[in-house]
């Protein structure tokens, strides 16, 4: 399973960005998907998850500003980010739990950089 994240870039504080993550490869099903972010010297922070049925959860730091969604038919996941703050500057990674026949494991994308200027 390969995960390709895109949509990062430079935006001013208060602006918006939408990240996308596309899953490809051979798999039986993709279960929960999510977004992490990481700043230099810090651990990756889980900020949003979405189940296959569309149940979502958010970190307090992004709740009310970020919206996670997915298109199961297209094997895609999105993160709509509004009211961005300089503290949101990070590399954003998508992740997915996928089943290949009887084996289930987690997969990671390569990351996309989001820079929010003040």
TASULBEL-V700708 format. One line per field, one symbol per residue. ss: DSSP state (H for helix, E for strand, L for the rest). phi: phi as a letter, one per 20 degrees, with the letter a starting at -180 (. if undefined). psi: psi as a letter, one per 30 degrees, with the letter a starting at -180 (. if undefined). A space follows every 10 residues. Layout:
BEGIN
ss = ???
phi = ???
psi = ???
END
This chain:
BEGIN
ss = LEEEEELLEE EELLLLEEEE EEEELLLLEE EEEEEEEELL LLLLEEEEEE LLLLLEEELL LLLLLEEEEE ELLLLEEEEE ELLLLHHHLE EEEEEEEEEE LLEEEEEELL LEEEEEEL
phi = .ddddbofrd bfgnecbcec bdecoebead efcacdbbdg ndffdfdacb efenfdbcfg fcgnddcebb cffelcccce dclfcgfefa edddcbecdd ldddbeccee ncedcdee
psi = kkkjklflak llkfallkkl kkklajlelk bkllkllklk fllkkkfklk lffgklkkle ffkfekkkll jeefhllljk klhkleffkl kkkllkjkkj cgkklklklf kkkkkjk.
END
